[in-house]
């Protein structure tokens, strides 16, 4: 008989290891989470692509939306052909 691995899920269906991870972050914490981007860069370029929640007068960013954006940016980077020395030399030779 093979023993099955037990996974503890909470009420929302998340893995028990996710319990310590917050679902929402403040704007300064979200800036740090996204690689310590400046608040100006965050508001201008990053925040429009994220889900946000207002609680009273506070503005929070949904962590899952930041994770999706990071995954999307990583995929876009891997889908692009990476420059190589050979391609760089071809571009120089074929340049007008």
Buried (B, 14 or more C-beta within 10 A) or exposed (E): EEEEEEEEEEEEEEEEEEEEEEEBBEBEBBBEBBEEBEEEEBEEEBBEEBBBEEEEEEBBBBBEBBEBBEEEEEEEEEEEEEEEEEEEEEEEEEEE
